[in-house]
Amino acid sequence: MTTKTETAVTTQVYRVYIKATPQAIWDAITRPEWTERYGYGGRSEYDLRPGGSYRAFPSEAMKKARAEMGGPTPDVVIDGEVTEADPPRRLVQTWRMLMDADTEAEGFTRLTYEIAEGKGGVSKLTVIHDLEGAPKLAAWLSGQMEDAGAGGGWSWVLSDLKSLLETGASMDSDDGLNRG
């Protein structure tokens, strides 16, 4: 008898080219007044020292949508710790989603942002998310749960970040939540 074992992708890599400086991209990733303007609209806070905390908070629209689906929204939706910060080139942190018991139980994953300046005012942002032992989170972040209302994952967030930095507006700035 032969048994076939499938291996889930445990490292997701996303790359986007943005007409912005590395510093503008860094600020959009790490400054709370920027983080609430794209993606899922939640405010993030970083202590950018090794060992410093990272927390992402739900937006009001996210709280409303979760309530309509019959579930509570935690006060902090993602937490982690900064392990390396080299502004505006590289940020490495742990990352744990607290939206439900299953993703919280999967524990901390490793998230890396790499920003490189290119030609003509275009910079390259590479996001590397190591998701070893976190299959449900991997499905959410890859966008596999989009049809179930979980959003478009990293592809959505990075597309929205690019739109915001290049045009000054998020992709769906009218309602603040329909993000994916």
Buried (B, 14 or more C-beta within 10 A) or exposed (E): EEEEEEEEEBEBEBEBEBBBBBBBBBBBBBBBEBBBBBBBBBBBBBEBEEEBBBBBBBBEBBBBBBEEEEEEBBEBBBBBBBBEBEBBBBBBBBBBBBBEEEBBEBEBBBBBBBBEBEEEEEBBBBBBBBBEEBBBBBBBBBBBBBEEEBBBBBBBBBBBBBBBBEEEEBBBBEEBBEBB
